[in-house]
Amino acid sequence: MQRGEKVPLKIALVGTRGVPARYGGFETAIEEVGRRLAAKGHQVTVYCRGTSASERENEYLGMKLVHLPALRKRSLETLSHTTLSVWHAVFNRPDAAIVFNAANSPLLPVLGLGRIPTATHVDGLEWKRSKWGPLGKRYYLACERLAVWWSKALISDAQGIADYYSNKFGVGSRLIAYGAPSLDGKVCTRIQELELETGKFHLLVARFEPENHVEMIVRGYARSGAVLPLVVVGSAPYAERYTQQIIAAATDSVKLLGAVWDQELLDELYENALVYWHGHSVGGTNPSLLRAMGAGTAVTAFDVNFNREVLLDAGEYFDDADQAAQLFRKAESDPDLLAKRARRSRQRAEDYDWDVVADAYEELCRDLADGSANKSDIRSSGLGPARAAR
């Protein structure tokens, strides 16, 4: 293929649960980016994990779906599915592949054998998660190095992640953050099912993992004397002990909804919360945070560089339960300041545009296909951090 040719590409998106997006940030990115690439005329193949036969569609929003099984064990689920996916890709020869999650990097040589140029979206600092034991942490640390060795290019979704790879390995990344949806305040009907009123509840949406500080936020709420309820959306299939800690910390005013897959209901929760509480600490740019900002909701976040990078002055920050308690009280006592923060939150969300994200992925795929992609090429999509002075 000649440089500059604008021919349609065959693009494989590998390493996630697939679409429709019902789980996490990678799936959201694939749905938003994949459908836009398909609309541009590219042939986009998404590898999907473990759906029942009755749910298996061959196409979704213009993307071709390939459903393959996975071993139902936490340490093997992702890698087992990706193993089947990369071999399928080898026999179908896409022009470019994007592998999501550095944990899949041991399989990059398989794509290399098939002469498929590949970029790896490295995700966050997974080895910092407490759910992984010493062996798991060493595995993730090794995978970071393998991703650097065997990928034609790296994708970081936050400046903090790009800095980590630059400082540790001396390599560049394509800085491509996620986009923020614009939620337009539709008429509320679904939150009434939960006996909730607009602007009269706090919201937390997260997997139940220590690094997301769900228990810290719930403890802070319990100490705060806050009047309005705290709605907690989330669960974790492999974290029973931590889940019990959250339950033990909760008061009667904490509504534990479990996992909610109904996007309409979730959007209403984001749009109508008084404050969105964001405890994530080891990832990069988080889609839940961007969704709350796109809803025009004030955000209070755990104090870590990734969250400050996204929120800037739109956020308030805590790093323990006592600080969270103070901010719960402040949120309920200063409505004017909260309204100002909410407006700034929506304004900041405008710097995260899925169309710009998709254009950056398209440019990367073309660079992969024509052989010009490399890890010394440091580029920004023009999202978020690059526009922080706005």
C-alpha angles and dihedrals in degrees: 000000000000121000111261097024109138096207121144114267134215104233127186121202109199140178108040139090088264132221151357085057108242104141126038151338098291092054091049091051093049092050095048097040097036095054091049092050089049090051088055089058101262121137103239121191119193120194111219129198131230107326120160118261091252091057098047110114120181094216137026126182090340095311123120111234125211114191117205131168129249136199110259097231123106096231094046107031099089098039095045092053093045090051091061091041097054093048090050089050092050091058092046097046107213118196090237138005132204114203114198120212124029087234087079094057096104085071096054092094089062089060088045090056087055090050091239111151108228139193121196123218097213098200119202133318095295094172089069092066113108093217088077119078124216093282092049092049091051089049093054092046090051091048091057089059092045090052089054092049100044107032122090088214139001128226121209120185095201136037089238091060092046089051091050093055092042094051096041102038105015094237134126129235138204101247104218115160126192123266127247120233117229108232110197104201103257120194109288117239107132099059088058087069086065093046091247130142130211112273093001104101140056119233135211122178118182147117110266099255126131092239089062091057095221093148091048091054092047090050090049090051092049091052095045102071088227114174100207120075124257113228113205119195117188150067140189126223093208102037108075095144094051090045089055090051090055092049091049092052094049124101126208088269092063112095109205104197098174119215114346116198095173102106094193091057092044092051091051090051092051093046097047103039119113090220133002112220114210119190103168114130115164105045129077125240105353122217093211090056091049091048091055091048091048088053090057093244124149111249131211112190143185108265105254131126095251092058095043089050091059102035102035108170093348091080141065118212141215135181103187140026094263092056089047089052091053091050092049088056092045092051092056095044103047111050094164093057090044092053090050091051091048091054091049090048092057091044091053091049089062088072090067108070123173091208090059090046092053091048089054092051090048091052091049093049091051090050090050092048095050094042099246098113116108141157095247089065107096111190137162125212089223091250132128109328094036090055097039093119091062 
